Amino acid sequence: MANTSQSKKRARQNETRNEINRARRSRIRTFVRKVEEAIAAGNAEAAKTALLAAEPELARGVTKGVLHKNTVSRKVSRLSARVKALSAN
């Protein structure tokens, strides 16, 4: 348990940041899930639209420190490849 006033404050701050980061991660996952659902349904137009909405959310996750930039880069790359393959069919 935190003893000093500084460590007590840091514990409070950590709780707050944890809630905010959890909400951000959840929001990002929702956007990615919408893209994946559109791909699974075979709807190329909806998948493309969902991907365009998801990319800025993923990028925002990097700037806010929730996700690593390489992770986001990999996710965007793989999703866009799947959308592109769906559009080609």
C-alpha positions in Angstrom: 0.0 0.0 0.0 1.2 3.5 -0.8 2.6 5.3 2.2 3.9 8.7 1.1 1.6 11.4 -0.1 3.4 11.3 -3.5 2.8 7.6 -3.9 -0.8 8.0 -2.9 -1.3 10.6 -5.6 0.5 8.4 -8.1 -1.9 5.5 -7.3 -4.9 7.8 -7.8 -3.5 9.0 -11.1 -2.8 5.4 -12.2 -6.4 4.4 -11.6 -7.7 7.3 -13.6 -5.3 6.7 -16.5 -6.2 3.0 -16.4 -9.9 3.8 -16.9 -9.3 6.2 -19.7 -6.9 3.9 -21.5 -9.3 0.9 -21.1 -12.1 3.0 -22.7 -9.7 4.0 -25.6 -8.7 0.4 -26.2 -12.3 -0.7 -26.2 -13.3 2.1 -28.7 -10.4 1.0 -31.0 -11.4 -2.6 -30.8 -15.0 -1.7 -31.7 -13.9 0.1 -34.9 -11.6 -2.8 -35.9 -14.4 -5.3 -35.2 -16.7 -3.3 -37.6 -14.2 -3.7 -40.3 -13.8 -7.4 -39.7 -17.5 -8.0 -39.6 -17.9 -6.2 -42.9 -15.2 -8.4 -44.4 -16.8 -11.5 -43.0 -20.1 -10.5 -44.5 -18.4 -10.0 -47.9 -19.6 -6.3 -48.1 -16.6 -4.6 -49.8 -18.1 -1.1 -49.7 -19.0 -1.3 -46.0 -15.5 -2.7 -45.2 -13.9 0.1 -47.0 -15.9 2.7 -45.2 -15.3 1.1 -41.8 -11.5 0.9 -42.5 -11.5 4.6 -43.3 -13.1 5.3 -40.0 -10.9 2.8 -38.1 -7.5 4.2 -39.3 -7.7 7.5 -37.5 -8.8 5.8 -34.3 -5.9 3.4 -34.4 -3.5 6.3 -35.1 -5.0 8.2 -32.1 -4.2 5.2 -30.0 -0.6 5.6 -30.8 -0.4 9.3 -30.0 -2.2 8.7 -26.7 0.2 5.9 -25.8 -2.3 3.1 -25.7 -0.8 1.1 -28.6 2.6 0.8 -30.1 3.1 2.4 -33.5 4.3 -0.9 -35.1 1.3 -2.7 -33.7 -1.1 -0.2 -35.3 0.9 -0.2 -38.6 0.7 -4.0 -38.7 -3.1 -4.0 -38.0 -3.8 -1.3 -40.6 -1.7 -3.1 -43.2 -3.4 -6.4 -42.6 -6.9 -5.0 -42.6 -6.3 -2.9 -45.7 -4.9 -6.0 -47.5 -8.1 -8.0 -46.6 -10.3 -5.2 -47.7 -8.4 -4.9 -51.0 -8.7 -8.6 -51.6 -12.4 -8.4 -50.9 -12.8 -5.6 -53.4 -10.9 -7.5 -56.1 -13.4 -10.4 -56.0 
